Amino acid sequence: MIRIKYLIIIMLFTAVSVSADFEISEIMYDLDGTDTNREWIEVKNNGSETEDLSNWYLFSDNTKHTITTVGLASISSGEYVVIVQNISQFKSDWPNYQGLIFDSSWTGFKNSGDSISLKDPDLNIESPINFSSNQGGSGDGYSIQKINGNWVGSEPTPGKENVFTKKVIAPIISVSTEKSKDKQIDKDSIDEIKGSILPEIENEREIINLNEIKTSEMKNEKLVSFYPYTGLVIVIGMGITAFLIFKKRFKNEEGIEKKLTAKDIKIIE
């Protein structure tokens, strides 16, 4: 009889030890734009067996909210699922999500920070979290995620293992509306471009003024195009001068122009 009691105690202890251990692993509480019906949390089954999450509750605003399954209710060990405010809206926001979805009806988390948790079927509080906007995810497109035991802002990964992603800030580039259409780039971006693209010149740097090159080229082009016209003007001028000199020789002393005859023309062989 004693052995049977021990066996029952062992069986009960084993049942407790393998019970579901659901944990909140990600919170999307402040989306870019309106948050209405777009908030969601991610839950991971840290237990050793497949368990039903629909028997649990989401606890926020000092109120327990039922969790309704959409399709399968059982979550495998190590699996991630999401609990959403509105299924249609979530699918619209995350069309590539293929994991399990659970529905709940909380009114919304505070954007400045909030306290939430899960409650098991016996209403015991599990995975309590007090989060703040200082941790990240405040309208910047990020969620807050539990990574290596810490809550940090990172690129949302609903239904997947959380991975820290550093936010990349693009360089500031503005285009002027003036005719020149010059691009203005901040100093840090210019230094970065110089270091990654421009070749290194150790002892000598040659500064080339593109405006001077363009001006010089234009001058050369004008000179080259002017030469033919200069020659033509000279030839015409010489012809007119020779004609006037030749004509003057055939005037008499009284200034009367002689009539040019064949005798006045000498042929030089």
Summary of the structure (lengths in Angstrom):
residues: 269
radius of gyration: 45.2
end to end distance: 156.2
largest distance: 167.9
contacts: 626
relative contact order: 0.10
helix: 30%
strand: 26%
